[in-house]
């Protein structure tokens, strides 16, 4: 059920739009849900948040899901220098975490740590590319990091993302993985950015490090895409400029007492959000139901968790919290993707649900 969330209460807005996709395709989504006087109240926000937990009581009647439905879930890769270097390290180490430290040092000696002034696709970027090729250090990740074309991939299928409080999945065969705290843009069918939320682009570093052709296996597993807690629509109080300055905080707390904290600043991104949207949607890529676009992260944990020199990796039971004051907090518990609740509610089930609630019978408005 589509809802508007305020600090105090949650309102049913099914009378405004049947799906989130339909709402975002309206001319002014924020204005369309601004009048709360005639909307049914679904419950108190604090109560629904409390029930939005992987171990919620079976008597719970409602909880928050991922705040997107029919949209394609896309992701931008290698959009921050820090994460670009880590992708190169994964590639050079062939997914072996024990080799990462030495490779990291050798790469930094050649290209340095500050590539931010190098604009992707520029003349300076081309010169750097030629230098790296001459030293035998060119990489496919540097190609998308500083080359003319951004990396855009499909992160998850429509309706497969999990929301706040749910378990997020890592493949049981992965031994080197990490969270990726990101801003996620809500983009309508015309390519217009109409809001934003938070996301965890859960990543298997060992799988992708062995081969870039394993990107689908590394990125798209049961529960490996977390989005939430809510989409904040753009209006007079919140805009894309606010997104451009967001500071994301990450905290991982393990059942073993381990605590990891980090930050990711959108001000450090190498490609502007509008540029990334243009790479993902346009004359060559249409999405009539809109898309959710992960913008990438500068966060790449290198602190050792257990074995010296092997950096960070998740263990089952980790609680991952991603937050920023403008968009709230997304919290998920880590478990193996074959152990968490299976994904069973697809587009067919959504259409049946809308029909039962007598919503699908009316004409859906697409602008």
C-alpha positions in Angstrom: 0.0 0.0 0.0 1.3 3.5 -0.9 1.6 5.8 2.0 2.7 9.2 3.1 4.8 9.3 6.2 5.0 12.2 8.6 6.8 12.5 12.0 3.6 11.4 13.8 1.4 9.3 11.4 1.2 7.3 8.2 -1.5 8.1 5.7 -3.0 5.9 3.0 -2.6 7.7 -0.4 -3.9 5.0 -2.6 -6.6 7.4 -3.7 -3.8 9.7 -5.2 -1.8 6.9 -6.9 -2.0 3.2 -7.0 1.8 2.7 -7.1 4.9 4.7 -6.2 5.8 4.6 -9.9 2.5 6.3 -10.8 2.9 8.9 -8.0 6.4 9.9 -9.2 5.1 10.2 -12.8 2.6 12.9 -11.8 3.5 16.5 -12.7 4.1 17.5 -9.0 4.2 14.5 -6.7 4.8 16.5 -3.5 1.8 18.7 -4.2 -0.3 15.7 -4.9 0.1 14.3 -1.4 0.3 17.6 0.5 -3.4 17.6 1.7 -3.7 15.1 4.5 -7.2 16.1 5.8 -9.2 13.5 3.9 -6.6 10.7 3.9 -7.2 7.6 6.0 -4.6 7.1 8.8 -2.8 3.7 8.8 -1.2 4.1 12.1 1.4 5.9 14.1 4.9 6.2 12.5 6.7 5.1 15.6 4.5 1.9 15.8 5.0 1.0 12.2 8.8 1.6 12.5 8.9 -0.7 15.6 7.1 -3.4 13.6 9.5 -3.0 10.6 12.0 -5.5 12.0 13.4 -8.8 10.7 12.2 -10.4 13.9 8.9 -8.7 14.2 6.0 -10.2 16.2 3.8 -12.3 14.0 0.8 -10.3 15.1 2.1 -7.2 13.4 -0.4 -6.0 10.8 1.7 -3.5 8.9 5.3 -2.5 8.4 7.4 -0.5 6.0 8.6 -2.1 2.8 11.2 -0.6 0.4 9.6 2.7 -0.9 9.7 1.7 -4.6 7.7 -0.8 -6.6 7.6 -0.9 -10.4 10.7 1.1 -11.0 13.8 -0.4 -12.5 16.5 -0.5 -9.8 19.8 0.7 -11.4 23.1 1.6 -9.9 26.1 3.7 -10.8 29.6 2.2 -10.1 33.0 3.7 -9.6 31.7 7.3 -9.0 34.1 8.1 -6.2 37.9 8.0 -6.3 38.2 6.0 -3.1 35.9 3.3 -4.3 37.5 3.4 -7.8 40.9 2.5 -6.3 39.3 -0.3 -4.3 37.7 -1.8 -7.4 41.2 -1.8 -9.1 42.6 -3.5 -6.0 39.9 -6.2 -6.1 40.7 -6.8 -9.8 44.5 -6.9 -9.3 44.1 -9.2 -6.3 41.7 -11.6 -8.1 39.3 -11.3 -5.2 42.0 -12.5 -2.6 41.6 -10.2 0.4 45.1 -11.2 1.7 46.8 -9.5 -1.2 44.8 -6.2 -1.0 47.1 -4.2 1.3 50.3 -4.7 -0.8 48.5 -3.9 -4.1 46.9 -0.8 -2.6 50.3 0.6 -1.7 51.8 -0.1 -5.1 48.8 1.5 -7.0 48.9 4.6 -4.8 52.6 5.0 -5.4 51.9 5.4 -9.2 48.7 7.3 -9.4 48.4 9.0 -5.9 45.3 9.2 -3.8 43.8 12.4 -5.1 42.3 12.0 -8.6 39.3 14.2 -7.8 40.4 17.1 -9.9 40.5 14.8 -13.0 37.1 15.2 -14.7 35.9 11.9 -16.3 36.2 12.1 -20.1 38.4 15.2 -20.1 41.8 15.7 -21.8 43.5 15.3 -18.4 41.8 12.0 -17.9 43.0 10.8 -21.3 46.6 11.8 -20.5 46.3 9.9 -17.2 44.9 6.9 -19.1 47.9 6.9 -21.4 50.3 7.1 -18.5 48.8 4.2 -16.8 48.7 2.1 -19.9 52.4 2.8 -20.4 53.1 1.5 -16.8 50.9 -1.6 -17.4 48.4 -0.5 -14.8 45.3 0.4 -16.8 42.1 -1.2 -15.5 38.5 -1.5 -16.6 37.5 0.2 -13.4 39.7 3.2 -14.2 38.0 3.2 -17.6 34.5 3.8 -16.1 35.9 6.0 -13.3 37.7 8.6 -15.4 36.7 7.6 -18.9 33.8 9.2 -20.9 31.2 6.5 -20.1 29.8 5.9 -16.6 29.2 2.4 -15.3 25.4 1.8 -15.0 24.1 -1.7 -14.1 20.9 -3.3 -12.9 21.1 -3.7 -9.1 17.8 -5.5 -8.5 14.5 -6.4 -10.1 11.3 -4.3 -9.5 9.8 -5.1 -6.1 12.8 -7.2 -4.9 14.4 -4.5 -2.7 14.1 -4.9 1.0 13.1 -2.0 3.3 14.3 -0.7 6.6 14.4 -3.3 9.4 14.6 -6.3 7.1 17.4 -8.7 6.7 19.9 -7.9 3.9 21.5 -10.8 2.1 25.1 -11.8 1.3 25.8 -14.9 -0.8 26.8 -17.8 1.5 29.9 -18.5 -0.6 31.3 -15.0 -0.2 34.2 -14.4 2.2 35.0 -10.8 1.4 32.1 -8.4 1.3 30.9 -5.1 2.6 28.0 -2.6 2.8 27.9 0.3 0.4 26.0 3.3 1.8 24.5 5.4 -1.0 22.0 8.0 -2.0 19.3 6.6 -4.2 17.5 9.0 -6.6 13.8 8.5 -7.5 13.6 9.3 -11.2 10.3 9.4 -13.1 9.6 8.2 -16.7 10.8 11.4 -18.2 14.2 11.2 -16.6 13.3 13.9 -14.0 14.7 13.5 -10.5 11.8 13.9 -8.1 13.1 12.7 -4.8 15.8 10.7 -3.0 16.2 8.0 -0.3 19.0 5.9 1.1 20.3 2.6 -0.1 22.7 -0.3 0.7 24.3 -1.6 -2.4 25.5 -4.8 -0.7 28.7 -5.9 -2.5 30.7 -9.2 -2.7 34.3 -8.1 -3.3 35.6 -11.6 -3.8 33.1 -12.5 -6.6 33.6 -9.3 -8.6 37.3 -9.3 -7.9 37.6 -12.8 -9.6 35.9 -11.5 -12.7 33.9 -8.4 -13.7 31.6 -10.8 -15.5 30.5 -11.9 -12.1 29.0 -8.5 -11.3 25.5 -9.9 -11.4 26.4 -12.6 -8.9 28.2 -10.0 -6.7 25.4 -7.5 -6.7 22.0 -9.2 -7.3 21.2 -11.8 -4.6 18.2 -12.3 -2.4 18.0 -9.3 -0.1 21.2 -7.7 -1.4 19.4 -4.4 -2.3 18.1 -2.4 0.7 16.3 0.9 0.1 14.6 3.3 2.6 13.4 4.2 5.0 11.2 6.5 2.8 11.5 8.6 -0.4 11.7 12.3 0.4 10.0 14.2 -2.5 11.6 17.4 -3.8 9.7 20.5 -2.9 10.5 24.0 -1.7 12.3 22.6 1.4 14.4 19.9 -0.3 16.1 19.8 -3.7 18.8 18.1 -5.7 21.3 20.7 -4.4 20.6 19.3 -0.9 21.4 15.8 -2.2 24.7 17.1 -3.7 25.8 18.1 -0.2 24.6 15.1 1.8 27.0 13.5 4.3 26.2 9.8 4.8 27.1 8.0 8.0 27.6 4.3 8.3 27.8 2.1 11.3 28.2 -1.7 11.4 27.8 -3.4 14.8 28.6 -7.1 15.0 27.4 -9.7 17.4 31.1 -10.2 18.1 31.4 -6.7 19.5 33.1 -5.3 16.4 32.1 -1.8 15.5 32.9 -0.1 12.1 32.0 3.5 11.4 32.5 5.5 8.2 31.3 8.5 6.2 30.6 9.2 2.5 30.3 12.7 1.2 28.3 13.4 -1.9 30.4 16.5 -2.4 33.3 14.2 -3.4 31.4 12.5 -6.3 33.2 12.6 -9.6 30.1 12.8 -11.8 27.1 15.0 -11.0 23.8 13.1 -10.2 22.1 14.6 -13.3 25.0 13.4 -15.4 24.6 9.9 -14.0 20.8 10.0 -14.7 21.6 11.0 -18.3 23.9 8.0 -18.7 21.2 5.7 -17.3 18.0 7.0 -19.0 17.6 8.8 -22.3 17.2 8.1 -26.0 18.9 4.7 -25.6 17.2 3.7 -22.4 13.6 4.3 -21.6 11.9 3.3 -18.3 8.2 4.0 -18.5 7.8 3.1 -14.8 10.8 5.3 -13.8 13.9 4.1 -12.0 15.7 4.2 -8.7 19.3 5.1 -9.2 22.1 4.3 -6.7 24.8 7.0 -7.0 27.8 5.0 -5.7 29.8 5.4 -2.6 33.2 6.6 -1.5 33.1 4.2 1.4 35.4 1.2 1.0 36.3 -0.4 4.4 40.0 -1.4 4.8 40.2 -1.8 8.6 41.0 -5.3 9.6 38.2 -7.2 11.3 39.8 -10.4 12.3 42.7 -11.5 10.1 45.5 -8.9 9.8 45.9 -7.6 6.2 42.5 -8.9 5.0 40.4 -5.9 5.8 36.7 -5.9 6.6 34.0 -8.4 5.8 30.5 -9.1 7.1 29.5 -11.8 9.5 25.9 -13.0 10.0 24.1 -10.8 12.6 25.8 -7.5 11.7 23.5 -4.6 12.1 24.1 -2.0 9.4 22.9 1.6 9.8 23.0 4.2 7.1 21.9 7.7 7.9 21.8 11.4 7.0 19.7 14.1 8.7 17.8 14.9 5.5 16.8 11.4 4.7 16.6 9.5 7.9 18.1 6.1 8.8 18.1 2.8 6.9 18.8 -0.2 9.2 19.3 -3.8 8.2 20.6 -7.0 9.7 23.0 -9.1 7.6 22.3 -12.8 6.9 23.0 -15.3 4.2 20.8 -14.8 1.2 19.5 -18.4 1.3 18.5 -18.0 4.9 16.5 -14.7 4.8 12.8 -14.5 3.8 12.5 -15.4 0.1 11.3 -12.9 -2.4 7.7 -14.0 -3.4 5.8 -10.8 -4.0 6.3 -9.9 -7.7 4.4 -7.9 -10.2 1.6 -10.5 -10.6 1.0 -10.4 -6.9 1.0 -6.6 -6.9 -1.7 -6.6 -9.7 -3.8 -9.1 -7.8 -3.4 -7.0 -4.6 -4.5 -3.8 -6.4 -7.5 -5.6 -7.9 -8.6 -7.0 -4.5 -8.4 -3.5 -3.1 -10.4 -2.2 -6.1 -7.6 0.1 -7.1 -6.6 -1.4 -10.4 -10.1 -0.9 -11.8 -9.7 2.8 -12.2 -7.6 4.4 -14.9 -4.0 4.9 -13.9 -2.7 8.4 -14.6 0.6 8.7 -16.4 1.9 12.2 -17.3 
